Amino acid sequence: MSERKGEEKAAYRPPVPMPRRPERPEELGWPSPTPLPTIATEDVGKTLKQILDRLDAIEKRLERIEKALVERQPPIE
């Protein structure tokens, strides 16, 4: 009889817990992406041109700053 109790105990497995519901908004997952509006090719080209112009202006400013910093540094001996 004691052998039988051992078998019963060995055969018993606790139930698997059910997955819990997400409680916080960040646990709910990502929302489905919204489709991008259709944009005319001309508008995209114009926007890209503006971005490139701004980047060029930034690059020129950085070059001037770099040049000024190099002039201020004492000569390395």
PQR file of N, CA, C, O and H, with PARSE charges and radii, in Angstrom:
ATOM      1  N   MET A   1       0.819  -1.185   0.000 -0.4000 1.5000
ATOM      2  CA  MET A   1       0.000   0.000   0.000 -0.0000 2.0000
ATOM      3  C   MET A   1       0.871   1.261   0.000  0.5500 1.7000
ATOM      4  O   MET A   1       0.532   2.249  -0.651 -0.5500 1.4000
ATOM      5  N   SER A   2       1.982   1.228   0.721 -0.4000 1.5000
ATOM      6  CA  SER A   2       2.876   2.392   0.730 -0.0000 2.0000
ATOM      7  C   SER A   2       3.483   2.599  -0.649  0.5500 1.7000
ATOM      8  O   SER A   2       3.739   3.737  -1.043 -0.5500 1.4000
ATOM      9  H   SER A   2       2.258   0.425   1.250  0.4000 1.0000
ATOM     10  N   GLU A   3       3.718   1.515  -1.391 -0.4000 1.5000
ATOM     11  CA  GLU A   3       4.238   1.664  -2.748 -0.0000 2.0000
ATOM     12  C   GLU A   3       3.214   2.360  -3.628  0.5500 1.7000
ATOM     13  O   GLU A   3       3.574   3.173  -4.480 -0.5500 1.4000
ATOM     14  H   GLU A   3       3.510   0.591  -1.070  0.4000 1.0000
ATOM     15  N   ARG A   4       1.995   2.058  -3.436 -0.4000 1.5000
ATOM     16  CA  ARG A   4       0.930   2.649  -4.242 -0.0000 2.0000
ATOM     17  C   ARG A   4       0.830   4.157  -3.992  0.5500 1.7000
ATOM     18  O   ARG A   4       0.634   4.928  -4.932 -0.5500 1.4000
ATOM     19  H   ARG A   4       1.703   1.398  -2.744  0.4000 1.0000
ATOM     20  N   LYS A   5       0.964   4.580  -2.730 -0.4000 1.5000
ATOM     21  CA  LYS A   5       0.907   6.016  -2.427 -0.0000 2.0000
ATOM     22  C   LYS A   5       2.067   6.743  -3.115  0.5500 1.7000
ATOM     23  O   LYS A   5       1.888   7.851  -3.619 -0.5500 1.4000
ATOM     24  H   LYS A   5       1.124   3.954  -1.967  0.4000 1.0000
ATOM     25  N   GLY A   6       3.236   6.137  -3.138 -0.4000 1.5000
ATOM     26  CA  GLY A   6       4.391   6.726  -3.803 -0.0000 2.0000
ATOM     27  C   GLY A   6       4.143   6.895  -5.286  0.5500 1.7000
ATOM     28  O   GLY A   6       4.538   7.894  -5.885 -0.5500 1.4000
ATOM     29  H   GLY A   6       3.381   5.236  -2.728  0.4000 1.0000
ATOM     30  N   GLU A   7       3.477   5.898  -5.880 -0.4000 1.5000
ATOM     31  CA  GLU A   7       3.161   5.989  -7.302 -0.0000 2.0000
ATOM     32  C   GLU A   7       2.163   7.115  -7.568  0.5500 1.7000
ATOM     33  O   GLU A   7       2.281   7.845  -8.552 -0.5500 1.4000
ATOM     34  H   GLU A   7       3.156   5.086  -5.393  0.4000 1.0000
ATOM     35  N   GLU A   8       1.192   7.242  -6.687 -0.4000 1.5000
ATOM     36  CA  GLU A   8       0.195   8.284  -6.868 -0.0000 2.0000
ATOM     37  C   GLU A   8       0.837   9.669  -6.733  0.5500 1.7000
ATOM     38  O   GLU A   8       0.509  10.584  -7.489 -0.5500 1.4000
ATOM     39  H   GLU A   8       1.096   6.648  -5.888  0.4000 1.0000
ATOM     40  N   LYS A   9       1.736   9.817  -5.786 -0.4000 1.5000
ATOM     41  CA  LYS A   9       2.393  11.106  -5.594 -0.0000 2.0000
ATOM     42  C   LYS A   9       3.269  11.444  -6.798  0.5500 1.7000
ATOM     43  O   LYS A   9       3.321  12.594  -7.233 -0.5500 1.4000
ATOM     44  H   LYS A   9       2.002   9.074  -5.172  0.4000 1.0000
ATOM     45  N   ALA A  10       3.946  10.450  -7.324 -0.4000 1.5000
ATOM     46  CA  ALA A  10       4.811  10.684  -8.472 -0.0000 2.0000
ATOM     47  C   ALA A  10       3.987  11.036  -9.707  0.5500 1.7000
ATOM     48  O   ALA A  10       4.439  11.811 -10.550 -0.5500 1.4000
ATOM     49  H   ALA A  10       3.904   9.515  -6.971  0.4000 1.0000
ATOM     50  N   ALA A  11       2.797  10.483  -9.824 -0.4000 1.5000
ATOM     51  CA  ALA A  11       1.967  10.721 -10.996 -0.0000 2.0000
ATOM     52  C   ALA A  11       1.271  12.080 -10.931  0.5500 1.7000
ATOM     53  O   ALA A  11       0.829  12.589 -11.961 -0.5500 1.4000
ATOM     54  H   ALA A  11       2.429   9.854  -9.139  0.4000 1.0000
ATOM     55  N   TYR A  12       1.165  12.673  -9.746 -0.4000 1.5000
ATOM     56  CA  TYR A  12       0.470  13.949  -9.603 -0.0000 2.0000
ATOM     57  C   TYR A  12       1.338  15.086 -10.132  0.5500 1.7000
ATOM     58  O   TYR A  12       2.501  15.221  -9.749 -0.5500 1.4000
ATOM     59  H   TYR A  12       1.523  12.259  -8.909  0.4000 1.0000
ATOM     60  N   ARG A  13       0.778  15.885 -10.996 -0.4000 1.5000
ATOM     61  CA  ARG A  13       1.462  17.074 -11.500 -0.0000 2.0000
ATOM     62  C   ARG A  13       0.564  18.277 -11.255  0.5500 1.7000
ATOM     63  O   ARG A  13      -0.643  18.210 -11.487 -0.5500 1.4000
ATOM     64  H   ARG A  13      -0.166  15.775 -11.307  0.4000 1.0000
ATOM     65  N   PRO A  14       1.139  19.363 -10.795 -0.5600 1.5000
ATOM     66  CA  PRO A  14       0.297  20.542 -10.573  0.2800 2.0000
ATOM     67  C   PRO A  14      -0.231  21.054 -11.909  0.5500 1.7000
ATOM     68  O   PRO A  14       0.444  20.910 -12.929 -0.5500 1.4000
ATOM     69  N   PRO A  15      -1.414  21.644 -11.925 -0.5600 1.5000
ATOM     70  CA  PRO A  15      -1.972  22.146 -13.187  0.2800 2.0000
ATOM     71  C   PRO A  15      -1.116  23.297 -13.730  0.5500 1.7000
ATOM     72  O   PRO A  15      -0.539  24.072 -12.968 -0.5500 1.4000
ATOM     73  N   VAL A  16      -1.049  23.387 -15.039 -0.4000 1.5000
ATOM     74  CA  VAL A  16      -0.288  24.446 -15.699 -0.0000 2.0000
ATOM     75  C   VAL A  16      -1.082  25.741 -15.554  0.5500 1.7000
ATOM     76  O   VAL A  16      -2.267  25.776 -15.885 -0.5500 1.4000
ATOM     77  H   VAL A  16      -1.518  22.757 -15.658  0.4000 1.0000
ATOM     78  N   PRO A  17      -0.445  26.807 -15.064 -0.5600 1.5000
ATOM     79  CA  PRO A  17      -1.193  28.062 -14.900  0.2800 2.0000
ATOM     80  C   PRO A  17      -1.581  28.649 -16.254  0.5500 1.7000
ATOM     81  O   PRO A  17      -0.826  28.566 -17.223 -0.5500 1.4000
ATOM     82  N   MET A  18      -2.746  29.231 -16.300 -0.4000 1.5000
ATOM     83  CA  MET A  18      -3.222  29.877 -17.519 -0.0000 2.0000
ATOM     84  C   MET A  18      -2.424  31.167 -17.719  0.5500 1.7000
ATOM     85  O   MET A  18      -2.079  31.832 -16.742 -0.5500 1.4000
ATOM     86  H   MET A  18      -3.360  29.299 -15.513  0.4000 1.0000
ATOM     87  N   PRO A  19      -2.128  31.528 -18.957 -0.5600 1.5000
ATOM     88  CA  PRO A  19      -1.403  32.786 -19.164  0.2800 2.0000
ATOM     89  C   PRO A  19      -2.247  33.951 -18.685  0.5500 1.7000
ATOM     90  O   PRO A  19      -3.453  34.008 -18.928 -0.5500 1.4000
ATOM     91  N   ARG A  20      -1.596  34.879 -17.999 -0.4000 1.5000
ATOM     92  CA  ARG A  20      -2.354  35.995 -17.435 -0.0000 2.0000
ATOM     93  C   ARG A  20      -2.651  37.043 -18.496  0.5500 1.7000
ATOM     94  O   ARG A  20      -1.929  37.170 -19.485 -0.5500 1.4000
ATOM     95  H   ARG A  20      -0.617  34.833 -17.801  0.4000 1.0000
ATOM     96  N   ARG A  21      -3.709  37.779 -18.279 -0.4000 1.5000
ATOM     97  CA  ARG A  21      -4.081  38.873 -19.179 -0.0000 2.0000
ATOM     98  C   ARG A  21      -3.136  40.038 -18.967  0.5500 1.7000
ATOM     99  O   ARG A  21      -2.767  40.311 -17.825 -0.5500 1.4000
ATOM    100  H   ARG A  21      -4.296  37.676 -17.475  0.4000 1.0000
ATOM    101  N   PRO A  22      -2.731  40.734 -20.007 -0.5600 1.5000
ATOM    102  CA  PRO A  22      -1.888  41.916 -19.802  0.2800 2.0000
ATOM    103  C   PRO A  22      -2.672  42.974 -19.042  0.5500 1.7000
ATOM    104  O   PRO A  22      -3.836  43.238 -19.343 -0.5500 1.4000
ATOM    105  N   GLU A  23      -2.026  43.572 -18.063 -0.4000 1.5000
ATOM    106  CA  GLU A  23      -2.718  44.554 -17.241 -0.0000 2.0000
ATOM    107  C   GLU A  23      -2.340  45.983 -17.606  0.5500 1.7000
ATOM    108  O   GLU A  23      -3.155  46.898 -17.485 -0.5500 1.4000
ATOM    109  H   GLU A  23      -1.080  43.357 -17.818  0.4000 1.0000
ATOM    110  N   ARG A  24      -1.111  46.169 -18.049 -0.4000 1.5000
ATOM    111  CA  ARG A  24      -0.653  47.514 -18.382 -0.0000 2.0000
ATOM    112  C   ARG A  24      -0.756  47.740 -19.887  0.5500 1.7000
ATOM    113  O   ARG A  24      -0.660  46.790 -20.664 -0.5500 1.4000
ATOM    114  H   ARG A  24      -0.449  45.426 -18.147  0.4000 1.0000
ATOM    115  N   PRO A  25      -0.950  48.984 -20.302 -0.5600 1.5000
ATOM    116  CA  PRO A  25      -1.079  49.249 -21.754  0.2800 2.0000
ATOM    117  C   PRO A  25       0.139  48.816 -22.549  0.5500 1.7000
ATOM    118  O   PRO A  25       0.002  48.359 -23.683 -0.5500 1.4000
ATOM    119  N   GLU A  26       1.357  48.955 -21.963 -0.4000 1.5000
ATOM    120  CA  GLU A  26       2.540  48.581 -22.724 -0.0000 2.0000
ATOM    121  C   GLU A  26       2.649  47.083 -22.933  0.5500 1.7000
ATOM    122  O   GLU A  26       3.432  46.633 -23.770 -0.5500 1.4000
ATOM    123  H   GLU A  26       1.469  49.327 -21.042  0.4000 1.0000
ATOM    124  N   GLU A  27       1.879  46.304 -22.187 -0.4000 1.5000
ATOM    125  CA  GLU A  27       1.912  44.857 -22.358 -0.0000 2.0000
ATOM    126  C   GLU A  27       0.931  44.376 -23.422  0.5500 1.7000
ATOM    127  O   GLU A  27       0.934  43.198 -23.781 -0.5500 1.4000
ATOM    128  H   GLU A  27       1.243  46.670 -21.508  0.4000 1.0000
ATOM    129  N   LEU A  28       0.110  45.259 -23.917 -0.4000 1.5000
ATOM    130  CA  LEU A  28      -0.914  44.855 -24.886 -0.0000 2.0000
ATOM    131  C   LEU A  28      -0.329  44.587 -26.272  0.5500 1.7000
ATOM    132  O   LEU A  28      -0.971  43.918 -27.082 -0.5500 1.4000
ATOM    133  H   LEU A  28       0.107  46.215 -23.625  0.4000 1.0000
ATOM    134  N   GLY A  29       0.843  45.079 -26.558 -0.4000 1.5000
ATOM    135  CA  GLY A  29       1.441  44.865 -27.874 -0.0000 2.0000
ATOM    136  C   GLY A  29       1.349  46.114 -28.713  0.5500 1.7000
ATOM    137  O   GLY A  29       0.773  47.121 -28.300 -0.5500 1.4000
ATOM    138  H   GLY A  29       1.365  45.622 -25.900  0.4000 1.0000
ATOM    139  N   TRP A  30       1.918  46.038 -29.887 -0.4000 1.5000
ATOM    140  CA  TRP A  30       1.959  47.188 -30.772 -0.0000 2.0000
ATOM    141  C   TRP A  30       0.669  47.304 -31.572  0.5500 1.7000
ATOM    142  O   TRP A  30       0.106  46.294 -31.994 -0.5500 1.4000
ATOM    143  H   TRP A  30       2.385  45.221 -30.223  0.4000 1.0000
ATOM    144  N   PRO A  31       0.200  48.527 -31.782 -0.5600 1.5000
ATOM    145  CA  PRO A  31      -0.981  48.686 -32.638  0.2800 2.0000
ATOM    146  C   PRO A  31      -0.606  48.420 -34.085  0.5500 1.7000
ATOM    147  O   PRO A  31       0.561  48.510 -34.466 -0.5500 1.4000
ATOM    148  N   SER A  32      -1.587  48.098 -34.867 -0.4000 1.5000
ATOM    149  CA  SER A  32      -1.293  47.842 -36.278 -0.0000 2.0000
ATOM    150  C   SER A  32      -0.879  49.160 -36.940  0.5500 1.7000
ATOM    151  O   SER A  32      -1.434  50.210 -36.615 -0.5500 1.4000
ATOM    152  H   SER A  32      -2.535  48.025 -34.558  0.4000 1.0000
ATOM    153  N   PRO A  33       0.078  49.119 -37.855 -0.5600 1.5000
ATOM    154  CA  PRO A  33       0.556  50.357 -38.470  0.2800 2.0000
ATOM    155  C   PRO A  33      -0.514  50.997 -39.341  0.5500 1.7000
ATOM    156  O   PRO A  33      -1.304  50.319 -39.997 -0.5500 1.4000
ATOM    157  N   THR A  34      -0.512  52.317 -39.326 -0.4000 1.5000
ATOM    158  CA  THR A  34      -1.471  53.025 -40.171 -0.0000 2.0000
ATOM    159  C   THR A  34      -0.846  53.190 -41.548  0.5500 1.7000
ATOM    160  O   THR A  34       0.353  53.452 -41.647 -0.5500 1.4000
ATOM    161  H   THR A  34       0.129  52.868 -38.793  0.4000 1.0000
ATOM    162  N   PRO A  35      -1.614  53.044 -42.592 -0.5600 1.5000
ATOM    163  CA  PRO A  35      -1.049  53.173 -43.941  0.2800 2.0000
ATOM    164  C   PRO A  35      -0.616  54.616 -44.194  0.5500 1.7000
ATOM    165  O   PRO A  35      -1.268  55.566 -43.759 -0.5500 1.4000
ATOM    166  N   LEU A  36       0.491  54.754 -44.903 -0.4000 1.5000
ATOM    167  CA  LEU A  36       0.980  56.087 -45.231 -0.0000 2.0000
ATOM    168  C   LEU A  36       0.103  56.708 -46.316  0.5500 1.7000
ATOM    169  O   LEU A  36      -0.368  56.018 -47.219 -0.5500 1.4000
ATOM    170  H   LEU A  36       1.020  53.983 -45.256  0.4000 1.0000
ATOM    171  N   PRO A  37      -0.106  58.004 -46.216 -0.5600 1.5000
ATOM    172  CA  PRO A  37      -0.906  58.652 -47.268  0.2800 2.0000
ATOM    173  C   PRO A  37      -0.102  58.680 -48.564  0.5500 1.7000
ATOM    174  O   PRO A  37       1.128  58.724 -48.561 -0.5500 1.4000
ATOM    175  N   THR A  38      -0.825  58.654 -49.646 -0.4000 1.5000
ATOM    176  CA  THR A  38      -0.148  58.705 -50.943 -0.0000 2.0000
ATOM    177  C   THR A  38       0.346  60.130 -51.172  0.5500 1.7000
ATOM    178  O   THR A  38      -0.399  61.095 -51.002 -0.5500 1.4000
ATOM    179  H   THR A  38      -1.824  58.618 -49.648  0.4000 1.0000
ATOM    180  N   ILE A  39       1.608  60.241 -51.560 -0.4000 1.5000
ATOM    181  CA  ILE A  39       2.233  61.546 -51.771 -0.0000 2.0000
ATOM    182  C   ILE A  39       2.702  61.603 -53.220  0.5500 1.7000
ATOM    183  O   ILE A  39       3.229  60.630 -53.760 -0.5500 1.4000
ATOM    184  H   ILE A  39       2.213  59.457 -51.698  0.4000 1.0000
ATOM    185  N   ALA A  40       2.504  62.730 -53.818 -0.4000 1.5000
ATOM    186  CA  ALA A  40       2.948  62.915 -55.191 -0.0000 2.0000
ATOM    187  C   ALA A  40       4.467  62.849 -55.251  0.5500 1.7000
ATOM    188  O   ALA A  40       5.150  63.304 -54.333 -0.5500 1.4000
ATOM    189  H   ALA A  40       2.076  63.520 -53.379  0.4000 1.0000
ATOM    190  N   THR A  41       4.990  62.288 -56.319 -0.4000 1.5000
ATOM    191  CA  THR A  41       6.430  62.138 -56.488 -0.0000 2.0000
ATOM    192  C   THR A  41       7.132  63.493 -56.467  0.5500 1.7000
ATOM    193  O   THR A  41       8.253  63.607 -55.971 -0.5500 1.4000
ATOM    194  H   THR A  41       4.435  61.919 -57.065  0.4000 1.0000
ATOM    195  N   GLU A  42       6.480  64.507 -56.998 -0.4000 1.5000
ATOM    196  CA  GLU A  42       7.074  65.847 -57.018 -0.0000 2.0000
ATOM    197  C   GLU A  42       7.270  66.369 -55.598  0.5500 1.7000
ATOM    198  O   GLU A  42       8.291  66.989 -55.298 -0.5500 1.4000
ATOM    199  H   GLU A  42       5.569  64.414 -57.401  0.4000 1.0000
ATOM    200  N   ASP A  43       6.282  66.118 -54.713 -0.4000 1.5000
ATOM    201  CA  ASP A  43       6.383  66.564 -53.330 -0.0000 2.0000
ATOM    202  C   ASP A  43       7.528  65.851 -52.607  0.5500 1.7000
ATOM    203  O   ASP A  43       8.244  66.463 -51.814 -0.5500 1.4000
ATOM    204  H   ASP A  43       5.453  65.615 -54.956  0.4000 1.0000
ATOM    205  N   VAL A  44       7.693  64.575 -52.881 -0.4000 1.5000
ATOM    206  CA  VAL A  44       8.772  63.815 -52.254 -0.0000 2.0000
ATOM    207  C   VAL A  44      10.113  64.365 -52.727  0.5500 1.7000
ATOM    208  O   VAL A  44      11.029  64.548 -51.925 -0.5500 1.4000
ATOM    209  H   VAL A  44       7.112  64.078 -53.525  0.4000 1.0000
ATOM    210  N   GLY A  45      10.229  64.626 -54.005 -0.4000 1.5000
ATOM    211  CA  GLY A  45      11.468  65.187 -54.547 -0.0000 2.0000
ATOM    212  C   GLY A  45      11.774  66.550 -53.948  0.5500 1.7000
ATOM    213  O   GLY A  45      12.925  66.845 -53.628 -0.5500 1.4000
ATOM    214  H   GLY A  45       9.486  64.478 -54.657  0.4000 1.0000
ATOM    215  N   LYS A  46      10.741  67.388 -53.794 -0.4000 1.5000
ATOM    216  CA  LYS A  46      10.934  68.710 -53.218 -0.0000 2.0000
ATOM    217  C   LYS A  46      11.383  68.603 -51.758  0.5500 1.7000
ATOM    218  O   LYS A  46      12.280  69.326 -51.324 -0.5500 1.4000
ATOM    219  H   LYS A  46       9.806  67.147 -54.053  0.4000 1.0000
ATOM    220  N   THR A  47      10.764  67.713 -51.019 -0.4000 1.5000
ATOM    221  CA  THR A  47      11.120  67.515 -49.611 -0.0000 2.0000
ATOM    222  C   THR A  47      12.550  67.008 -49.481  0.5500 1.7000
ATOM    223  O   THR A  47      13.298  67.486 -48.629 -0.5500 1.4000
ATOM    224  H   THR A  47      10.036  67.126 -51.372  0.4000 1.0000
ATOM    225  N   LEU A  48      12.937  66.056 -50.308 -0.4000 1.5000
ATOM    226  CA  LEU A  48      14.306  65.538 -50.266 -0.0000 2.0000
ATOM    227  C   LEU A  48      15.314  66.635 -50.605  0.5500 1.7000
ATOM    228  O   LEU A  48      16.384  66.705 -50.001 -0.5500 1.4000
ATOM    229  H   LEU A  48      12.329  65.668 -51.001  0.4000 1.0000
ATOM    230  N   LYS A  49      14.978  67.479 -51.559 -0.4000 1.5000
ATOM    231  CA  LYS A  49      15.865  68.588 -51.933 -0.0000 2.0000
ATOM    232  C   LYS A  49      16.047  69.531 -50.753  0.5500 1.7000
ATOM    233  O   LYS A  49      17.163  69.977 -50.489 -0.5500 1.4000
ATOM    234  H   LYS A  49      14.108  67.422 -52.050  0.4000 1.0000
ATOM    235  N   GLN A  50      14.968  69.841 -50.037 -0.4000 1.5000
ATOM    236  CA  GLN A  50      15.060  70.709 -48.867 -0.0000 2.0000
ATOM    237  C   GLN A  50      15.938  70.082 -47.788  0.5500 1.7000
ATOM    238  O   GLN A  50      16.743  70.772 -47.161 -0.5500 1.4000
ATOM    239  H   GLN A  50      14.061  69.478 -50.251  0.4000 1.0000
ATOM    240  N   ILE A  51      15.786  68.792 -47.573 -0.4000 1.5000
ATOM    241  CA  ILE A  51      16.594  68.097 -46.572 -0.0000 2.0000
ATOM    242  C   ILE A  51      18.069  68.155 -46.957  0.5500 1.7000
ATOM    243  O   ILE A  51      18.921  68.440 -46.115 -0.5500 1.4000
ATOM    244  H   ILE A  51      15.133  68.232 -48.082  0.4000 1.0000
ATOM    245  N   LEU A  52      18.370  67.888 -48.216 -0.4000 1.5000
ATOM    246  CA  LEU A  52      19.761  67.938 -48.669 -0.0000 2.0000
ATOM    247  C   LEU A  52      20.348  69.342 -48.535  0.5500 1.7000
ATOM    248  O   LEU A  52      21.509  69.496 -48.155 -0.5500 1.4000
ATOM    249  H   LEU A  52      17.678  67.657 -48.900  0.4000 1.0000
ATOM    250  N   ASP A  53      19.553  70.361 -48.846 -0.4000 1.5000
ATOM    251  CA  ASP A  53      20.030  71.740 -48.701 -0.0000 2.0000
ATOM    252  C   ASP A  53      20.349  72.053 -47.243  0.5500 1.7000
ATOM    253  O   ASP A  53      21.366  72.680 -46.947 -0.5500 1.4000
ATOM    254  H   ASP A  53      18.611  70.236 -49.156  0.4000 1.0000
ATOM    255  N   ARG A  54      19.488  71.621 -46.343 -0.4000 1.5000
ATOM    256  CA  ARG A  54      19.736  71.855 -44.916 -0.0000 2.0000
ATOM    257  C   ARG A  54      20.984  71.117 -44.453  0.5500 1.7000
ATOM    258  O   ARG A  54      21.782  71.665 -43.693 -0.5500 1.4000
ATOM    259  H   ARG A  54      18.662  71.112 -46.583  0.4000 1.0000
ATOM    260  N   LEU A  55      21.158  69.884 -44.903 -0.4000 1.5000
ATOM    261  CA  LEU A  55      22.345  69.115 -44.520 -0.0000 2.0000
ATOM    262  C   LEU A  55      23.621  69.779 -45.048  0.5500 1.7000
ATOM    263  O   LEU A  55      24.638  69.812 -44.355 -0.5500 1.4000
ATOM    264  H   LEU A  55      20.510  69.439 -45.520  0.4000 1.0000
ATOM    265  N   ASP A  56      23.566  70.299 -46.256 -0.4000 1.5000
ATOM    266  CA  ASP A  56      24.722  71.009 -46.811 -0.0000 2.0000
ATOM    267  C   ASP A  56      25.064  72.233 -45.966  0.5500 1.7000
ATOM    268  O   ASP A  56      26.236  72.488 -45.688 -0.5500 1.4000
ATOM    269  H   ASP A  56      22.740  70.272 -46.819  0.4000 1.0000
ATOM    270  N   ALA A  57      24.047  72.992 -45.557 -0.4000 1.5000
ATOM    271  CA  ALA A  57      24.276  74.175 -44.727 -0.0000 2.0000
ATOM    272  C   ALA A  57      24.894  73.777 -43.385  0.5500 1.7000
ATOM    273  O   ALA A  57      25.807  74.446 -42.900 -0.5500 1.4000
ATOM    274  H   ALA A  57      23.095  72.785 -45.783  0.4000 1.0000
ATOM    275  N   ILE A  58      24.405  72.705 -42.793 -0.4000 1.5000
ATOM    276  CA  ILE A  58      24.955  72.223 -41.523 -0.0000 2.0000
ATOM    277  C   ILE A  58      26.409  71.807 -41.704  0.5500 1.7000
ATOM    278  O   ILE A  58      27.259  72.109 -40.867 -0.5500 1.4000
ATOM    279  H   ILE A  58      23.663  72.162 -43.188  0.4000 1.0000
ATOM    280  N   GLU A  59      26.690  71.112 -42.805 -0.4000 1.5000
ATOM    281  CA  GLU A  59      28.057  70.661 -43.076 -0.0000 2.0000
ATOM    282  C   GLU A  59      29.008  71.851 -43.223  0.5500 1.7000
ATOM    283  O   GLU A  59      30.129  71.813 -42.715 -0.5500 1.4000
ATOM    284  H   GLU A  59      25.999  70.866 -43.485  0.4000 1.0000
ATOM    285  N   LYS A  60      28.577  72.887 -43.901 -0.4000 1.5000
ATOM    286  CA  LYS A  60      29.411  74.078 -44.072 -0.0000 2.0000
ATOM    287  C   LYS A  60      29.690  74.741 -42.720  0.5500 1.7000
ATOM    288  O   LYS A  60      30.817  75.152 -42.444 -0.5500 1.4000
ATOM    289  H   LYS A  60      27.667  72.918 -44.314  0.4000 1.0000
ATOM    290  N   ARG A  61      28.642  74.842 -41.874 -0.4000 1.5000
ATOM    291  CA  ARG A  61      28.846  75.424 -40.543 -0.0000 2.0000
ATOM    292  C   ARG A  61      29.836  74.606 -39.725  0.5500 1.7000
ATOM    293  O   ARG A  61      30.699  75.167 -39.049 -0.5500 1.4000
ATOM    294  H   ARG A  61      27.727  74.508 -42.099  0.4000 1.0000
ATOM    295  N   LEU A  62      29.715  73.285 -39.783 -0.4000 1.5000
ATOM    296  CA  LEU A  62      30.626  72.420 -39.046 -0.0000 2.0000
ATOM    297  C   LEU A  62      32.068  72.582 -39.542  0.5500 1.7000
ATOM    298  O   LEU A  62      33.003  72.575 -38.742 -0.5500 1.4000
ATOM    299  H   LEU A  62      29.014  72.830 -40.332  0.4000 1.0000
ATOM    300  N   GLU A  63      32.245  72.725 -40.846 -0.4000 1.5000
ATOM    301  CA  GLU A  63      33.588  72.934 -41.390 -0.0000 2.0000
ATOM    302  C   GLU A  63      34.181  74.242 -40.892  0.5500 1.7000
ATOM    303  O   GLU A  63      35.371  74.296 -40.580 -0.5500 1.4000
ATOM    304  H   GLU A  63      31.485  72.730 -41.496  0.4000 1.0000
ATOM    305  N   ARG A  64      33.366  75.312 -40.809 -0.4000 1.5000
ATOM    306  CA  ARG A  64      33.850  76.585 -40.293 -0.0000 2.0000
ATOM    307  C   ARG A  64      34.239  76.465 -38.823  0.5500 1.7000
ATOM    308  O   ARG A  64      35.262  77.007 -38.404 -0.5500 1.4000
ATOM    309  H   ARG A  64      32.399  75.268 -41.062  0.4000 1.0000
ATOM    310  N   ILE A  65      33.425  75.757 -38.038 -0.4000 1.5000
ATOM    311  CA  ILE A  65      33.720  75.554 -36.618 -0.0000 2.0000
ATOM    312  C   ILE A  65      35.013  74.760 -36.460  0.5500 1.7000
ATOM    313  O   ILE A  65      35.861  75.100 -35.635 -0.5500 1.4000
ATOM    314  H   ILE A  65      32.594  75.317 -38.378  0.4000 1.0000
ATOM    315  N   GLU A  66      35.158  73.697 -37.258 -0.4000 1.5000
ATOM    316  CA  GLU A  66      36.366  72.867 -37.193 -0.0000 2.0000
ATOM    317  C   GLU A  66      37.602  73.702 -37.546  0.5500 1.7000
ATOM    318  O   GLU A  66      38.637  73.588 -36.890 -0.5500 1.4000
ATOM    319  H   GLU A  66      34.468  73.421 -37.928  0.4000 1.0000
ATOM    320  N   LYS A  67      37.494  74.531 -38.572 -0.4000 1.5000
ATOM    321  CA  LYS A  67      38.613  75.368 -38.990 -0.0000 2.0000
ATOM    322  C   LYS A  67      38.989  76.342 -37.874  0.5500 1.7000
ATOM    323  O   LYS A  67      40.174  76.540 -37.602 -0.5500 1.4000
ATOM    324  H   LYS A  67      36.653  74.623 -39.105  0.4000 1.0000
ATOM    325  N   ALA A  68      37.996  76.952 -37.227 -0.4000 1.5000
ATOM    326  CA  ALA A  68      38.256  77.890 -36.132 -0.0000 2.0000
ATOM    327  C   ALA A  68      38.925  77.182 -34.956  0.5500 1.7000
ATOM    328  O   ALA A  68      39.818  77.752 -34.328 -0.5500 1.4000
ATOM    329  H   ALA A  68      37.034  76.791 -37.447  0.4000 1.0000
ATOM    330  N   LEU A  69      38.514  75.962 -34.646 -0.4000 1.5000
ATOM    331  CA  LEU A  69      39.112  75.214 -33.536 -0.0000 2.0000
ATOM    332  C   LEU A  69      40.558  74.845 -33.845  0.5500 1.7000
ATOM    333  O   LEU A  69      41.415  74.904 -32.963 -0.5500 1.4000
ATOM    334  H   LEU A  69      37.789  75.499 -35.156  0.4000 1.0000
ATOM    335  N   VAL A  70      40.835  74.466 -35.088 -0.4000 1.5000
ATOM    336  CA  VAL A  70      42.194  74.110 -35.464 -0.0000 2.0000
ATOM    337  C   VAL A  70      43.113  75.321 -35.344  0.5500 1.7000
ATOM    338  O   VAL A  70      44.258  75.181 -34.914 -0.5500 1.4000
ATOM    339  H   VAL A  70      40.139  74.418 -35.805  0.4000 1.0000
ATOM    340  N   GLU A  71      42.634  76.505 -35.716 -0.4000 1.5000
ATOM    341  CA  GLU A  71      43.438  77.724 -35.631 -0.0000 2.0000
ATOM    342  C   GLU A  71      43.730  78.090 -34.170  0.5500 1.7000
ATOM    343  O   GLU A  71      44.787  78.652 -33.884 -0.5500 1.4000
ATOM    344  H   GLU A  71      41.704  76.618 -36.065  0.4000 1.0000
ATOM    345  N   ARG A  72      42.830  77.789 -33.256 -0.4000 1.5000
ATOM    346  CA  ARG A  72      42.998  78.146 -31.839 -0.0000 2.0000
ATOM    347  C   ARG A  72      43.971  77.208 -31.126  0.5500 1.7000
ATOM    348  O   ARG A  72      44.569  77.601 -30.125 -0.5500 1.4000
ATOM    349  H   ARG A  72      41.971  77.333 -33.488  0.4000 1.0000
ATOM    350  N   GLN A  73      44.142  75.995 -31.609 -0.4000 1.5000
ATOM    351  CA  GLN A  73      44.997  75.038 -30.916 -0.0000 2.0000
ATOM    352  C   GLN A  73      46.451  75.479 -30.984  0.5500 1.7000
ATOM    353  O   GLN A  73      46.916  75.946 -32.024 -0.5500 1.4000
ATOM    354  H   GLN A  73      43.656  75.675 -32.423  0.4000 1.0000
ATOM    355  N   PRO A  74      47.178  75.328 -29.856 -0.5600 1.5000
ATOM    356  CA  PRO A  74      48.604  75.659 -29.903  0.2800 2.0000
ATOM    357  C   PRO A  74      49.343  74.624 -30.727  0.5500 1.7000
ATOM    358  O   PRO A  74      48.910  73.474 -30.802 -0.5500 1.4000
ATOM    359  N   PRO A  75      50.449  75.005 -31.346 -0.5600 1.5000
ATOM    360  CA  PRO A  75      51.186  74.037 -32.165  0.2800 2.0000
ATOM    361  C   PRO A  75      51.745  72.904 -31.308  0.5500 1.7000
ATOM    362  O   PRO A  75      52.207  73.131 -30.190 -0.5500 1.4000
ATOM    363  N   ILE A  76      51.700  71.711 -31.827 -0.4000 1.5000
ATOM    364  CA  ILE A  76      52.203  70.530 -31.121 -0.0000 2.0000
ATOM    365  C   ILE A  76      53.683  70.393 -31.430  0.5500 1.7000
ATOM    366  O   ILE A  76      54.087  70.344 -32.591 -0.5500 1.4000
ATOM    367  H   ILE A  76      51.324  71.527 -32.735  0.4000 1.0000
ATOM    368  N   GLU A  77      54.504  70.330 -30.351 -0.4000 1.5000
ATOM    369  CA  GLU A  77      55.948  70.204 -30.557 -0.0000 2.0000
ATOM    370  C   GLU A  77      56.435  68.856 -30.145  0.5500 1.7000
ATOM    371  O   GLU A  77      57.629  68.572 -30.249 -0.5500 1.4000
ATOM    372  H   GLU A  77      54.175  70.370 -29.407  0.4000 1.0000
TER
END
